């Protein structure tokens, strides 16, 4: 019986070792994003050394694409997820870890971002693909009036299938009120025209919409940023 137990333990060790060695990760630093929700998006940077996951950095951003400051953030469970999960990912050698109670959305987003980063680390994973499927958040530069643009784009099979949402973000990180702006300039109509036309155009390179030169340029940059955040390689 003792001999059988020793054999079983040895077999288990070999199985675990083989699972780790089965990863075709190339040493380096890899960054990836989760799907963008309505209120936030998660980011992971993973460090692969000697073919193993050596370290993980996690960040979470608001729907304004502004990084959350955990020193002042009031949601304790989300802060705990960002601070405790990196070590768990390293110990698990991958994204297969338990979620943090009370922070399901943050935990799932961090797991997805780490999984995507590790896919980037494996040159054989998703070979031939350019983008991950999903919805990705992109941000433009900050304009002369102090606001920036954010967009949500959905990709499937390397194709842009929709632009789901476009917002302007003020310097105080509030969303700009479209209706207030419409009294001077039809921003909502320009947005609708852009969202429809951009799907059939080269993403992020739509020709200027009449009367919306600055907005078109800003949205094009935000779309290109979203595509970059969705990129596999």
C-alpha positions, 0 to 999 in steps of 0.5 A: 500500500505504501509503495502504491501511495508513493507511486501515486504521489510521484505520478501527480507531481509529474502530471503537475510538472507536465501541465506547467511545461506544456505551456509554450510561453515565450519569455517577455512582458505581455499586456492585455485587456478584458472585455469592456463593461458599461462601467469599467475595464480591466488590464493585466501585465504579465511577466514570463521568465524561464517559461513560467508566469513570474509576476502579474500587475493588475489595473482597473479603469472606469468607463471614462478610461481613467485608472482607479486609485485603490488608495481612495477607492471605496469598494473594498472587495474590488481593491482586494481583488486587484491586490490579492489576485496577482500572487494567486495567478502566479501560484496557479501558473495561469488564470484559473483561480477563485473569484474574490467574494463581492468582486465577481466582475472585477475578478472575472475581468482580471482573469480574462485579461491574464488569460489573454496576456498569456495567449499573447505569450504563446506564439502557437495560440490563436495562430492566424488571428489578429484580434480577440473577440469581444467588446473593447474600450478605446480612448482618444487624446485630450482636445484643446477644450479639455475633454477626450473621447471614449468608444466601445467597439465589438469585434468578431472573427477579426471584423469590427461588427459594431461601435456600441457607444461613443462618449465625450469625457470632461476634464472632471471625468464626467460624461458630456451631456449630449442634449446640452450640446445639441442646442449649438451643434448636432453632436448626437446626429454626428455620433450616429452617422459615425457609428454607422459609417465606421463599421463599413469603413477601414476602422479608425480611418473614417473620412471627416463627417461634415461639420464634425472635423474635430470629433471625427479625428478624435473618434478615429483615434479612440477606435484605433486605440480600442483595436490596439487593446484587442490585438493578439499580436 
